[in-house]
Amino acid sequence: MVIDKSQRFIHTKQVDESGAWYSLDNAGIIMPAVTDAISSGLFRIEVTLAEPVDEIILNRALADTSNRFPYFNVVLKRGFFWYYFDQCQTSPQACEDESSPCQHCDTNRQGTRMFRVRSTGHRIAAEFSHSLTDGSGGMSFMKTLLARYFALLGIEPGATIGEGDYADILSVDDQPDREEYEDGYQKYFPGKLPLPEPNPHAWHLREPRLPEGRYRILTGRLKLDEVLAEAKRRNVTITELLGAVYLDALQSLWFSKPRKPRKHFISVEIPVNLRNFFKTKTNRNFSLFILLRENMQLGTRGFDELVKRAHYQMRLENDPRSLARQISRNAGGTRNFFVRITPLFVKNVAARILFAKLGENMLSGFISNLGAQRMPPGLLPHIDSFTFIPAPSKTTLTNASVISWKDELIVTFGSLAHSRELEKLFFRRLRGLGLAVSVRCRDDEE
Amino acid sequence: MPYCPDCGVEIGNAAVCPLCGARNPKIDASHEPECGDKTDARHSDFFGEAGAAEALTPKEKRKISWEVVTVAFVIASLVITAINILIVGRLSWSLYPVSSFLFIWTMATAFLVLDNRPRLRYTLAALDAPLFLLALGVFTSDISWAWKLAVPIALFTELVAFSVVLQIRNAKRKGLNVFAFLLIGAAIGCVGIEIFVDLFVLGKIRMGWSAITAIALIPIAVFFLYLHYRVAKTTNLHRLFKL
């Protein structure tokens, strides 16, 4: 395949005598250097079905779906200058699910697929490496898998998939579009722009960790209409409201420390789906983030004040021009000739430093909202719930993710920390706002 | 539906509130968990209360080991010193075992306790052996061999070992490259030792046995690296060298 020079950074796929291979996208390139078996970089989307999962049908559906998403069915390989993805020649098989998700999987190990599908009882779960895709890409895969699974069971969707509300559900009969695996950051590279404002190092929870291999999942369910009404009453979005609740919990933890922490900024990262601003069909990573930040040296802020400030911080940063500065810095770096000719082992060292400086050191935690999910009407009675589980992090220890399904808003905390104090403060605050909250911890039940 | 009395959240049939650990008020009060009840044990484990010993974290285990080593060495040192003073009337031979204990204890402190202070840990570990050798020099009333020979060799060996460990740790795929790094480390180590010995004994460098060792080891290491990074990895060259 001959690629136009101007397109060389955008189109990730190449084919040679050994088959297809893909470059990593601009966000994915840093991940192999900073992930391991615990901070696995795996996030998870899981679905609870009304009926027990049929393993044989699931594996057939998985084979069809991975053929439709060949750019997901890959393993990581090391080149001399860059990592790349090598196409797998076989279809993945679903494996038995375990109580600690997103653990015991080091995608840097040779031959490890960049995603895995697991199932148990009524549950189907897919775990994706952030080297491969983000929440939107993972969700598109999961919905396509579900649609195929139900189709093989003879259940009609009752609507046309692949368009309108169901545009992210792909037909397994179609061929993959080139845009689906393009590097969106490079496609919308805006040229040289001023660097984003530097961010101070944020305070991190310093708690004893759970034993290695354990990742606690604690899920809170709220009524979507109640949360929407509360957000509307305050003239903010649900993400802004939940971001403020997270800041409030962090603030309480910061001030509860017997000795004043040295780092006096608390900061919550809010991932932003760039597909909302820049048109692309890509299922690879295409998201950036906004930081909600508070300086604890200025004293305790009331909750109403935090909500207002979260709202204005989001409004200021959540626009294409501000986000373009981040794209310019990140994508520009990988276009730089001297960066490109630097051997991978040197890049890995630099990646770890950059990730520490511009990544996790800047945030105390993140809360990622995948938004409201829709499935065709014919499938609705067969799906009980969706859950979105954040990737584990040894730096922030506890993070949260949010998803809305039917009339519920589901907030899931993933934690490597022994303490549940952050989760407690978060849900107590929501309860204090008069919202009904139902909480479960999978580790306590399984 | 049952609610946690403290958090106000609905908790279903969970034995305790997942957030604060308060007991579920709707669960029959007469159902007291028996000794070793699974739910209760898990509860204790998660909230870090009694029963934590059942699931000690590696850090806790290391701290306990360090405490045991400390107490044992303190007792042993006191006993040895007392016997020495009782028999000889002054500190003499006991200085050797006591300084050895101190050497081991410092190393144990560095690696068992100082998890969160890597700089201090490695500084202590690096200084431990040279200081121990200097102390032995002082005890033998001839510090010159320690200062001119033992300490340089110790520091040099530590530097080589550290470099080799760093290389091995940073290698994503470990195989023949590990042997190659070890061989290169051994070759450099031999050359260094001979240089320090020559300088101490002869006052000048006259390369002999270490050069022969290095000439033998380095080509083998290079061959291992070649096998590891080029041959034992089926890949297309364009992929490998894509810019």
Interface residues (C-beta under 8 A of the other chain):
Chain A: Q14 D16 E17 S18 W21 S23 K77 R78 G79 F80 F81 W82 Y84 D86 N108 Q110 P208 R209 P211 E212 R216 L218 G220 R340 I341 F345 N348 H418 S419 R420 E423 K424 F427 R428 R431 G432 A436 V437 S438 V439 R440 C441 D443 D444 E445
Chain B: M1 C4 C7 G8 V9 E10 I11 G12 A14 A15 V16 C17 P18 L19 C20 T39 R42 H43 F46 F47 G48 A55 T57 P58 K59 N170 K172 R173 T235 N236 H238 R239 L240 F241 K242 L243
